[in-house]
Amino acid sequence: MTKTLSDYYRIPEDTLATNLAENAAGEEGFFRFGDGNICYGRSPSGVSAKVADSELFCTTAKVIRDRHTVELPFDFHEVIDNLRFERYRERMVPGLEVFAASEPVRKLYYFMRSCLPVSVRRHLQKAYFSDWKSIPFPSWPVDFTVDNLHEEFLKLHMQANGISSVPFIWFWPNGSRSCLMMTHDVETVAGRDFTPQLISLDAKYGIKGSYQVIPEKRYSVPDSYVSEIRSQGCEFNVHDLNHDGHLYREREEFVRRARRINGYVQKFGCNGFRAGAMYRRQDWYDVFEFSYDMSVPNVAHLEPMRGGCCTVFPYFIGRILELPLTATQDYSLFHILNDFSIELWKKQLSLILNRNGLMSFITHPDYLIESRARKVYESLLSFLQGMVQRENVWTALPGDIDRWWRARSRMSLQPKAGGWEIVGEGSECARVAFAVLENEKLRYELQ
C-alpha cells in the first residue's frame, strides 16, 4: 500500500511510518469503501457478485487503527490494479455486449460494414448503446474511484501518524493545475485528406494534436503525409493494424498482429498507439514495443467494449504508460447521443479540472468534415483556449506527457533546510505540493 501511494503521489519513503496489514481472502467481488467507492477484489468481510449489491458489503468500519498501525480488510494494490486493468468487467458485461463480443457476430458486422449505409450502421449502434444510462459502474460522466481511493488511503496514513500535511511531487510540470491532450484518429481516406485543414483549425486556437493513422488496408500513408503532420509540430502515431475489430481475438493472432504493429511503430519512428474501437486487453500489453498507449477509457458506457479504468491520471501497465481517454468521443456525442453542443464536454472538463487530472479527447477528421459537427468542434476549441489561459492548464502532446510522467516517476523528494527539494532528471520543472488534512477532508496546495 505504501509503495502504491508513493507511485501515485511521489511521497518521500520515510514520511509515512505506518505499519500496514492487508487482509485479502476469499472470492473476488464488489464491495464499498470510504464515501461510496465501489471496489473489486477479495475481502474477508464479504463481497457481492453484482455491483448493484456492493452497498451491502461496506468495509470502512472494518479498518483497524492502533497507534501507528492500519489494517485493511482487503489488498489495496490488488483493488487498484483490478480497477485500472478493468478486471471487474467479467462480472458486469451487459447482455448486448456479450452478443457483440461473439466472434462470428463481429466478423459478420465488419464484413458487411462497408456495404451498409451510414444511416443503417448508426441505427444498429444506437440499438447497441440503448442501455448505457442503466450501467451502474463506472460512474458517468467521469469516474474518480481510483483517485478517491488513493486519497482515502493517504488520509488513513496521515491519521495513524498524527500528521496534517504530507509533501509530494505535483502531478504536472511548472505547477499547472491540469493537463489537456487532443488526439485525432484518422479512419478513412476522407479523414486523411482533411488532416491539413484540421491542423490549421487547431492551431488557430493554440492547440496541436496527435494523429493516429491506420497503417494497413484502409488507405495509403505516404511519407509526405507523415512529414506534413510533424512539420506542423503535431504528433504521428499508429492506430491499430487494419481496424477490423480482431486485434484481441485470440492470443496467437494477437501476437502476430502486435509484431506487425511494432514494425510500423519502428518504421514511422513513433512512440504511441491506440487500438481500433478502443478494444483492449491490458494483460497482453507485454508484447507491444511502443512507449505509451491511449486505448483505455475512463468510463466506457459509449464504447463497444464497456468498462473503464476509473482514473483521470496516467498509469503504468508494465513498462507501457497508459494515457486514458477522459472525455466523450465526438462520434458518440454527435451520432449516439445526438447532441450537437459542447455541454457534456464542458461538464466533464469541469469535473476533471477540479481533480487536477488529464483532460484527453479523441475527435476524428472524418466526422468533422461536415459543417455542423465542425462548428461544434470549433466551439470546443474556443472554450478550451479560454480555459487553458484562465486555469493554467498544460496543453501537451501525448509524447510530452509520456516523457513527463516517466521523469516524475524517477524523481524523489529530499529534505533540505527545513523544507523539501525535488531530485532527479527534469526536476527543474517539478513543483513541491502538500496534501493537507483539515476536518477529515484532504486538499492539495502548491508550495
Secondary structure, 3 states (H helix, E strand, C coil): CHHHHHHHHCCCCCCCCCEEEECCCCCEEEEEECCCEEEEEECCCCCECCHHHHHHCECHHHCEEECCEEEECCCHHHHHHHHHCCCCHHHCCCHHHHHHCCHHHHHHHHHHHCCCCHHHHHHHHHHHCCCHHHCCCCCCCCCCHHHHHHHHHHHHHHHHHCCCEEEEECCCHHHCCEEEEEEEEECCHHHHHHHHHHHHHHHHCCCCCEEEECCCCCCCCCHHHHHHHHHCCCEEEEECCCCCCCCCCCHHHHHHHHHHHHHHHHHHCCCEEECHHHCCCHHHHHHCCCCEECCCECCCCCCCCCCCCCCCCCEEECCEEECCECCCCHHHHHHHCCCCCCHHHHHHHHHHHHCCCEEEEEECHHHCCCHHHHHHHHHHHHHHHHHHHHHCEEECCHHHHHHHHHHHHHCEEEEECCEEEEECCCHHHCCEEEEEEECCEEEEEEC
